[in-house]
Amino acid sequence: RDTSLKLLDLVPLILQQADGRRRVLYSVEPPAAERRFVRRDDVMWVDPRSLGNDGDGGEERDLIPPTRRGQRRLASLPARSTPRVDPDFLAVGPPTPELGLPRSFEAALQQAEARHRAVLAGPLESWGLESVRREYEGLQARAASGLEREAVALRLDQLKRQESAAKAARRMSDLLASSHRRDSQIANIDNRLGEIATGLNAPYEAEGLLQSSSTFVDGRTSYLLIDETGRTAAYLISPPGLDLEKYVAARVGIRGDSRFHPALKARVITVREIEPLETPP
């Protein structure tokens, strides 16, 4: 009362009175000293820098309450882009109030709308609108006039578009998750191939008990590799710099170049790597 207000260029709100009269409310800009409150659970903190210059006229607003400025700063929030959603896509009901709806039906419709908006407040891929659809369909089934049926049909059309978008978002989320799993599997395979290429964790050419031997192969001292049955699995030739003697009497795994020796009628392995499979006695 007795305050100069700035009228906003928005559609007026028309309320139907109990006595049949209409009450018209115009949108005004709140006075600077006026306060509004929102529930903490309904607030999503957003870095205003991610909104760009086209959302708030280039003006960055401090979204942190004054009482918490010393505890939390926008600079500490992770930078993330905030997707801009067409307001019409998130709309529930017509832009202007419907006239002529019975009070009881209108109250039930508003309750369904409240649940509808609550679902839309969450992430797109998590929208579960099935219960809202059933509620609208129940209202449509008991609608007593064409006006009531049209009111529910409008909201069902909006809900249908939103359900389609949520389904597509869930499909995209599943595809991304599947892609990430495949990337992880491919990375594991690449690592395995890299280990094999460098000799790390590559399959052994042969395994067995290492024993000394008096047999010379190609003029070089050899060692015997005895398998689990007690037979000679291969003759081993040690390259310069690799001492096999310290592994004698131990079970070992051998990597190297294998070939068949016709005179010995056995396999000969030029050892590249040797790994103990158990400590020698």
Salt bridges, closest charged atoms under 4 A:
ASP19 OD2 - ARG21 NE 2.80
GLU34 OE2 - ARG36 NH1 2.58
ASP42 OD2 - ARG39 NE 3.14
ASP47 OD2 - ARG49 NH2 2.56
ASP54 OD1 - ARG84 NH2 3.48
ASP62 OD2 - ARG69 NE 2.81
GLU98 OE1 - ARG155 NH2 2.81
GLU113 OE1 - ARG117 NH1 3.78
GLU113 OE2 - ARG155 NE 2.56
GLU135 OE2 - ARG115 NH2 2.49
GLU137 OE2 - ARG133 NH1 3.49
GLU163 OE1 - ARG133 NH2 2.64
GLU195 OE1 - ARG192 NH1 3.99
GLU205 OE2 - ARG267 NH1 3.54
GLU207 OE1 - ARG251 NH2 3.75
ASP218 OD2 - ARG259 NH2 2.51
ASP218 OD1 - HIS261 NE2 3.96
ASP257 OD1 - ARG272 NH1 3.71
GLU273 OE1 - ARG255 NH1 3.43
GLU275 OE2 - ARG255 NH1 2.82
